[in-house]
Amino acid sequence: MSRNSKANDPELAHKLSRRGMLGVAAGATAAALLGAAAPAAAHGPGRGRPVLPPGRLGIQLYSLRDKVSTLGFAAVFAELEKYGYDEVEYAGYTQGSAGAITLAQLKRLTRDHGLRAIGSHVGYYSSDPNAYTFAQNLDKVLDDAQALGLKHIGTASGPWRYGDTVDGWKRCAEEFNEYGAAAKARGMKFYQHNHAEEFSFATDRPDVRLYDVLLAETDPDLVYLEMDIYWAYAGQFRFSKRVDGTPAPFDPLRYVLKQPDRYPLFHVKDGEHDASARDGYRMVDVGDGDIDYQRFISAVTRTRGGRLDHHWQAEHDNPVESFTFARKSSAHLHSLREKDC
C-alpha cells in the first residue's frame, strides 16, 4: 500500500472516529468528564472518604529488583506486608543469588504474606526463537501465569515490532488480539503497558497518534491497557504538537474515563515537573512529585459508580533506596482522601 493510500484509509478513519480519537481534546471536554465523576459531598473537615479503594494497592516488583535478587522474595514480601500492600505485579520469577525458587513456592510465598499476584510483565518478542516472550513462547508464558493464579498477564514492550507506521502497529495489534484470545481462553486478561513513545505520531501518518491506532485496532474484549501514569504525562509533554507544529493536546485521564473497562491496571509513578528535561518530569518517589494522584485515582474509581475493578501498582524505575520508596509510596497513597467541599 502506498503512502497516499494509507493517508486516505477509510477503514482506519472509521475506527478512529468510532472509538473516539481520544487524544485530541483536553480542556473543556475533560473538565466535563471530571465534573461527572466528581466526589460526593464530604462529611466535615478532614473526614472525606479514602481515595484509594481498599485492597487495591500493589507494587511492581521491578522497583524492588535489587532486593529480590539479593534477599529473595520472602524477605521482600515480608516488608511489603508490613507496609500495607495488598498486591504485587511480577517482573520475573527468579531471585538471583537468593537461590532457586519454583512457581509453586513463589505462589505460596505471595499468599502467605497476605499478597495477591495481580499481574506480570513478559517481553513481547525477541530475535531469539527460544526467548521467553509472547511471540516466541506463548504457551509457556500462559502456563506459568496460570500456575501462579494470575488474573492478568501482559507486556511492557511497545508495539514497535514492525516499525512506527500505521500498518506496522496494525500488525502488532493483530498479534495482541491473538495473545488476548489465548489468555481469555484460560481465564486471564492480556494487557499492554505504555511508555511515553506510544503517544507519538506515525511516521507515515503524522496526523495519527500511534496509541490511538493501538486502541482502534485491538479488540476491547481481548486486549487491555495498563496505564503508566507518569509515562503518559511525559507523553503529553513531549507529543502535544504534531510534526508540523500544530497543537495536539491530550489528557491521559480522559483516555481512561472514555474506556474505563479497558484499564484494569495502573502504574502509580511520580515525577517532579521540569520543563528543561526531555520528558518534562524527573522521576521521584510517589508523593514527592507534581502528578495529582488524588484527582486521578478519585476520578477513575468513581466511574460506573465505583463498580469497576481497578488496581494501582506503585513503581519507580530506579529508586534511591527501594524499601524506602515502597514504604513512602504506601504511606502517601493511603493518606490521600477526597477533598472536602
RAKAUR-V346398 format. One record per residue. N is the residue number from 1. RES is the residue in one letter. PHI is phi in degrees with one decimal (* if undefined). Layout:
n: (N | N)
res: (RES | RES)
phi: (PHI | PHI)
This chain:
n: (1 | 2 | 3 | 4 | 5 | 6 | 7 | 8 | 9 | 10 | 11 | 12 | 13 | 14 | 15 | 16 | 17 | 18 | 19 | 20 | 21 | 22 | 23 | 24 | 25 | 26 | 27 | 28 | 29 | 30 | 31 | 32 | 33 | 34 | 35 | 36 | 37 | 38 | 39 | 40 | 41 | 42 | 43 | 44 | 45 | 46 | 47 | 48 | 49 | 50 | 51 | 52 | 53 | 54 | 55 | 56 | 57 | 58 | 59 | 60 | 61 | 62 | 63 | 64 | 65 | 66 | 67 | 68 | 69 | 70 | 71 | 72 | 73 | 74 | 75 | 76 | 77 | 78 | 79 | 80 | 81 | 82 | 83 | 84 | 85 | 86 | 87 | 88 | 89 | 90 | 91 | 92 | 93 | 94 | 95 | 96 | 97 | 98 | 99 | 100 | 101 | 102 | 103 | 104 | 105 | 106 | 107 | 108 | 109 | 110 | 111 | 112 | 113 | 114 | 115 | 116 | 117 | 118 | 119 | 120 | 121 | 122 | 123 | 124 | 125 | 126 | 127 | 128 | 129 | 130 | 131 | 132 | 133 | 134 | 135 | 136 | 137 | 138 | 139 | 140 | 141 | 142 | 143 | 144 | 145 | 146 | 147 | 148 | 149 | 150 | 151 | 152 | 153 | 154 | 155 | 156 | 157 | 158 | 159 | 160 | 161 | 162 | 163 | 164 | 165 | 166 | 167 | 168 | 169 | 170 | 171 | 172 | 173 | 174 | 175 | 176 | 177 | 178 | 179 | 180 | 181 | 182 | 183 | 184 | 185 | 186 | 187 | 188 | 189 | 190 | 191 | 192 | 193 | 194 | 195 | 196 | 197 | 198 | 199 | 200 | 201 | 202 | 203 | 204 | 205 | 206 | 207 | 208 | 209 | 210 | 211 | 212 | 213 | 214 | 215 | 216 | 217 | 218 | 219 | 220 | 221 | 222 | 223 | 224 | 225 | 226 | 227 | 228 | 229 | 230 | 231 | 232 | 233 | 234 | 235 | 236 | 237 | 238 | 239 | 240 | 241 | 242 | 243 | 244 | 245 | 246 | 247 | 248 | 249 | 250 | 251 | 252 | 253 | 254 | 255 | 256 | 257 | 258 | 259 | 260 | 261 | 262 | 263 | 264 | 265 | 266 | 267 | 268 | 269 | 270 | 271 | 272 | 273 | 274 | 275 | 276 | 277 | 278 | 279 | 280 | 281 | 282 | 283 | 284 | 285 | 286 | 287 | 288 | 289 | 290 | 291 | 292 | 293 | 294 | 295 | 296 | 297 | 298 | 299 | 300 | 301 | 302 | 303 | 304 | 305 | 306 | 307 | 308 | 309 | 310 | 311 | 312 | 313 | 314 | 315 | 316 | 317 | 318 | 319 | 320 | 321 | 322 | 323 | 324 | 325 | 326 | 327 | 328 | 329 | 330 | 331 | 332 | 333 | 334 | 335 | 336 | 337 | 338 | 339 | 340 | 341)
res: (M | S | R | N | S | K | A | N | D | P | E | L | A | H | K | L | S | R | R | G | M | L | G | V | A | A | G | A | T | A | A | A | L | L | G | A | A | A | P | A | A | A | H | G | P | G | R | G | R | P | V | L | P | P | G | R | L | G | I | Q | L | Y | S | L | R | D | K | V | S | T | L | G | F | A | A | V | F | A | E | L | E | K | Y | G | Y | D | E | V | E | Y | A | G | Y | T | Q | G | S | A | G | A | I | T | L | A | Q | L | K | R | L | T | R | D | H | G | L | R | A | I | G | S | H | V | G | Y | Y | S | S | D | P | N | A | Y | T | F | A | Q | N | L | D | K | V | L | D | D | A | Q | A | L | G | L | K | H | I | G | T | A | S | G | P | W | R | Y | G | D | T | V | D | G | W | K | R | C | A | E | E | F | N | E | Y | G | A | A | A | K | A | R | G | M | K | F | Y | Q | H | N | H | A | E | E | F | S | F | A | T | D | R | P | D | V | R | L | Y | D | V | L | L | A | E | T | D | P | D | L | V | Y | L | E | M | D | I | Y | W | A | Y | A | G | Q | F | R | F | S | K | R | V | D | G | T | P | A | P | F | D | P | L | R | Y | V | L | K | Q | P | D | R | Y | P | L | F | H | V | K | D | G | E | H | D | A | S | A | R | D | G | Y | R | M | V | D | V | G | D | G | D | I | D | Y | Q | R | F | I | S | A | V | T | R | T | R | G | G | R | L | D | H | H | W | Q | A | E | H | D | N | P | V | E | S | F | T | F | A | R | K | S | S | A | H | L | H | S | L | R | E | K | D | C)
phi: (* | -75.4 | -61.2 | -66.2 | -69.8 | -65.0 | -66.0 | -119.3 | -73.7 | -67.0 | -64.9 | -64.8 | -59.5 | -64.0 | -64.1 | -65.0 | -70.3 | -64.3 | -95.9 | 121.4 | 40.3 | -65.1 | -90.5 | -97.7 | -117.6 | -100.0 | 51.0 | -63.3 | -65.3 | -62.5 | -62.9 | -64.8 | -62.3 | -65.1 | -61.7 | -67.0 | -100.6 | -64.1 | -68.7 | -67.6 | -59.8 | -77.8 | -115.5 | 107.1 | -56.9 | 74.8 | -117.5 | -65.6 | -74.0 | -62.2 | -74.1 | -79.3 | -61.8 | -62.1 | 80.0 | -115.7 | -89.7 | -124.7 | -145.3 | -80.5 | -69.3 | -58.0 | -65.0 | -114.4 | -61.4 | -66.0 | -76.6 | -60.7 | -76.7 | -114.1 | -95.4 | 95.0 | -62.1 | -59.0 | -66.3 | -66.2 | -64.2 | -61.3 | -67.6 | -63.9 | -60.9 | -65.1 | -81.8 | 92.7 | -78.0 | -107.2 | -139.7 | -134.5 | -117.4 | -71.3 | -132.0 | 124.0 | -118.7 | -117.6 | -132.0 | 53.6 | -72.0 | -73.2 | 110.9 | -67.5 | -149.1 | -90.5 | -63.1 | -63.3 | -66.1 | -64.0 | -60.9 | -67.3 | -60.6 | -59.9 | -65.5 | -65.4 | -100.8 | 70.9 | -111.2 | -107.9 | -85.5 | -95.8 | -171.7 | -159.3 | -99.2 | -133.5 | -61.3 | -79.3 | -153.8 | -154.6 | -74.1 | -82.7 | -64.7 | -101.7 | -65.5 | -86.1 | -139.0 | -61.5 | -68.6 | -93.6 | -142.2 | -57.1 | -61.8 | -65.5 | -58.3 | -73.6 | -57.7 | -65.6 | -62.7 | -67.3 | -62.8 | -85.5 | 73.6 | -75.8 | -89.5 | -135.7 | -141.1 | -149.9 | -134.5 | -100.2 | -84.4 | -70.8 | -78.5 | -103.3 | -55.3 | -113.7 | 100.0 | -117.8 | -103.2 | -60.4 | -63.8 | -60.9 | -74.6 | -63.2 | -64.5 | -63.3 | -61.0 | -60.1 | -67.8 | -61.8 | -61.5 | -64.0 | -63.9 | -63.8 | -65.5 | -66.6 | -67.2 | -62.1 | -62.2 | -105.6 | 81.7 | -121.9 | -112.8 | -86.8 | -139.0 | -122.3 | -101.7 | -91.4 | -116.9 | -68.5 | -66.8 | -60.7 | -93.4 | -78.5 | -107.0 | -62.8 | -68.4 | -94.0 | -138.6 | -65.3 | -92.5 | -114.3 | -79.6 | -62.1 | -60.3 | -67.6 | -64.4 | -58.1 | -65.5 | -71.8 | -96.3 | -99.1 | -75.2 | -64.7 | -88.2 | -123.0 | -121.7 | -115.0 | -122.7 | -110.4 | -80.5 | -84.2 | -65.8 | -59.7 | -68.9 | -66.1 | -70.8 | -63.7 | -64.1 | -59.7 | -69.3 | -78.5 | -122.4 | -83.4 | -132.6 | -76.2 | -59.5 | -82.9 | 91.0 | -73.7 | -62.9 | -146.6 | -70.8 | -151.1 | -117.4 | -53.8 | -62.9 | -65.4 | -54.3 | -70.5 | -66.3 | -74.3 | -138.5 | -61.5 | -66.0 | -86.1 | -120.3 | -74.5 | -124.1 | -137.5 | -101.2 | -94.9 | -130.4 | -105.9 | -148.9 | -94.4 | -62.6 | -149.5 | -64.4 | -83.3 | -82.7 | -54.9 | -91.8 | 84.0 | -143.1 | -114.0 | -65.3 | -137.3 | -63.0 | -59.5 | 103.3 | -95.9 | -110.1 | -107.3 | -74.3 | -83.3 | -73.6 | -59.5 | -67.4 | -65.8 | -65.0 | -60.1 | -63.3 | -69.7 | -70.6 | -95.9 | -69.2 | 51.5 | 65.7 | 75.8 | -89.1 | -82.6 | -100.0 | -107.9 | -133.1 | -122.2 | -107.5 | -66.8 | -156.3 | -143.7 | -63.1 | -144.0 | -67.2 | -62.5 | -140.5 | -68.8 | -66.9 | -62.2 | -57.5 | -62.5 | -65.8 | -63.7 | -63.5 | -62.7 | -60.9 | -66.1 | -67.7 | -71.1 | -83.2 | -69.7 | -135.2 | -57.9 | -68.3 | -69.6 | -82.1)
